[in-house]
Amino acid sequence: METKEIGTVKVLGPGCPRCQETKKLVFNALAELQIAADVQEVSDGTEIAKLGVRFTPAVIVGNEILVQGRIPKPEELKKWFLERAAQSLRTK
């Protein structure tokens, strides 16, 4: 069985409670779906701006901003992660 993976997932925010909740939801969704990812936390405001994010919390997979300015719903994260895992398998 092939390992499902989606590369890098960035959780952006200054470390506020909403950002911590977003990070927890990301880890929970990945674990539930058994998808491997390199989860990175980005809290530096300059780096966040360079990535094109104006509002936090935000989640980026690869170079795509999936959500910003709100905590994503667990179902949204799972859908996005499954879509990217499927794309990753097709390109292998």
N, C-alpha and C positions, 0 to 999 in steps of 0.2 A: 504494500500500500504506500502510495506517495505521500510525503509530508505536505500538508497545505501550508503555504507561507505567503506573506504579502510584503516582505521587505521592511522598510522603515515606517513606523508610525510615530508622528510627533504630536505631543500634547503641549499646547502653548498656553502660557498664562503666568502671572506673577507669583503664583503659589497660594492664591486665595482659596477659601473653602470650595467655591464652585469649580475651580481648576483641579483641586484635589479629588473632588467627586467625579469629574470627567475622566481623570487618570484611572481611578478605581473602576469606572464603568468600562473603559477600554481594556484593562487587564482582565476583567471578568468576562467580557464578550469573547476575547481571544481564547481564554482558557476553556470556556464552554464549547466553543467551536473547534477547539484543538488546532488552532492556526498559529504558526510560529511567526513572530515579528520582532524586530529590533525597536522597542519602545523607548523613545527619547523624550525627556522633559526639556522644554525651552522656556526659560523664565526671563531672559535678558530682553528688555524692551527694544533695543536696537536690532537684535537678531529677529525678534518677532516682526518688526516693521519690514525688515529685509525680505522676509518670507511672504509679504503681501497681506498680512493679517492686521486688521484694524481694531477688532474687538475680541476679547477673550472671555471665556475659554474658547480654544479652537483645536481642531484635530486635522492633521495633514497626513495623507498616505501618499508616499512617493512625492510628487510635486503638486498634488491636488488638494486644495482646501475643501474638506468635506463639510465642515460646520464651523461657524464662528459666532461669538456673542451669546451663546446659550449652551446649556448642558444638553448633549444629545440623548435621545431616548435609547435604552438598551436595544430595542428592536431595530432602530436605524443603524446603529453601529454594527450589529450582526449582519444586516442586509448588505451594507457597504463592504464589510470584511469578506463575506462570502463571494460577492461579485469580484472583488480584487483577487481572491484566491483562485477563482475559476479562470480569470484572465491570465494569472501567473502559470497555471497548469497548461493552458492553451499555447503559451509562448515558449514552453520548454521543448 
